[in-house]
């Protein structure tokens, strides 16, 4: 890594790089305080599995519309940092409103509002990081791993706080982390290329992106892969308690799980350089499917904790390379829009589908059956990756591919 956090507080390249890493640290600290333990809040206000599934599906549904919209605004007007600052502030403040409600209807409505603004955070921050990584010759995974560290720390620390003071404390941690992230965002450079200055409409952008076979296949895979991974963040706490774990144990599990992502994100850069993006993504999907099938067999909490590094191989590899794959296989003028669509399909449609089905499975069968479903849907997602790697579509310039299809 050519630059490091040791440069924080200095001017120049090291200071900017440190600010970008700190931005990821605190954004994902907020996510880590919220997602792994939100089910404890739902249970404290006595929601059913179906209600939890419906609420968890709201964010993906909203993101399907909101993320391409945010992407279009950023691509058209080049105001990524401004939009990200605005959405971080509003998302954090909306999170605090959860502390004053306890009914399904109000939680449902608040989640819609929160999801609308939160849906901009990941695509825009990834776009900023990808632009910086490309401009300075570093791997995106070297930056993204700080998000994994933040998520891991938040899950562990917030788990202890929730056990001590109750689930409402997670909303305070969530809001505070997002507000701190803004302080570092101000120093993050906004890399803008001439190609990214082209002004395009959202519908035209979606039409052009749909004509790229590799991107379309990857969207299908992300529907399955990201859907199960994101849904796991919601349902794992119930699974862990179902096999005999405690709330504090949930925090420890996420500390180890998310913490394992960081070194594997670093390792992903080496594997990508040696064997390519496609093989790295395929490897992550295979390990992910194996993990869900194993969870469905009701392993002991000790075994789950001991095998924590499996998340690093599956999720760590995927997070470090998925956004890079999107960037390298889409036109430069549609970078943010392409990332927004990617997250809308994977984090949106995929998560919505997996959460809705998981809620129904919990009420009709068991928590263990949820993970059998996750294993099946992830295994299906391996098929498009195999087609990308071994099929007839070889990588060419995305701009040339769009032109050839017109």
C-alpha positions, 0 to 999 in steps of 0.5 A: 500500500503506497500510502497509509493512515500514518499520514493522517493529519498531514497535507498532500496525498497521505492526508487525502488517502487517510481521510478516504480510509477514515471515511470508510471506517466511520460509514461502515461503523454506522452500518455495523452498529445498525444492521447486525443488531436491528433484529434485537430492536424488532424483537423488543417491540414484538414484531413477527418474522413476516413483519421483520421481513417486510421492513427489511425488504423496504430498503431494497425496494426504495433503493431500486428507484433511489440509487439510480436517481442519486447516480444520475444526479451525481453523473450529470452535475458532478456533485458527489461529495455534496450529495454524500454529505447531505445524505449522511446527515439526513440518514443519521438524524432519521436513525435517531427517530427510531428511538421514539417509535415502537409500532410496526407502522411507524417503524415501516414508514421511518425505514422507507425514509431512512432507506431513501437517503441511505441508498446514496451512501455506498454507491457514491463513496465507492465511486469516490474511492474507485476514482482515487484508486485508479488515479493513484495506482492502488487497489480499491480493496486497500481502501475498502478494507477500512470499512470492514474494520469499522463494521467489525468494531461497531458490531462488537462494541455496539453488541456490548452496549445493547446488552448493557443498555438495550437496543436503542443505543444502536441508533445513537451509535449509527447517527454519531458515526455518520456525522463523524464520517462527514468531517473526513469527507471534506478532505476526500478528493473528487477525481473527475475525468473528462469522460465522466463529465458527459451528461446522460439521462438515467433511462439512456444510461440504463439502456446502454448498460443493459447492452453489455452482456458481462454487466447484465450477467453480473447483475443476475449473480449479484441479485443472488450473492448480495441478496443472501449476504445482506439478508444474513446481516438481518437474520444472523442474530436470530440464527445465532441465538437459535443455536444457543448464542447470546447477544454479546456473542453476536457482537463477537461473531460480527467482530471476527466475521467482519474483521476477517474481511480486511486481510482477505480484501488485501489478499484479493488484490494479489489474487486479482493481479495473478488470476483475474477479477472473474476467478476471484468473484467465482471463488467468493461465491462458491465459499459463500454458498458452502457457508450457508449450507453449513449453517443450515445444518445447525453447527455449534456456536463454537464451530461458527466462531472458529470458522469465522474466516470463511466470511473473509474469503466469501464476503471479503473477496466479493466486496473488494472486487465487485465494484471494480468489476463494474467499473472495468466493464461499463463506460466511463461516462456511466460510472456512478449510474452503473454502480447505483444499478449494481447496488439496486439489483444486488442490494435492492432486488436481491435483498428484498427477495431474500428478506421477504422469503426469509421472513415467510420461512421463519414463520412457516418453518425455522431459522435454519431453513432460512440458511438452506434457502440462502445456500440455494439462491447463492448456488444459482448465482454461481452460474452467471459467474461461470458464464462470464469466466468461461463463456463466449463474452471476452472483455473489451472496452465497455464503450466499444461494446455499447457502440457495437450493439447500436 
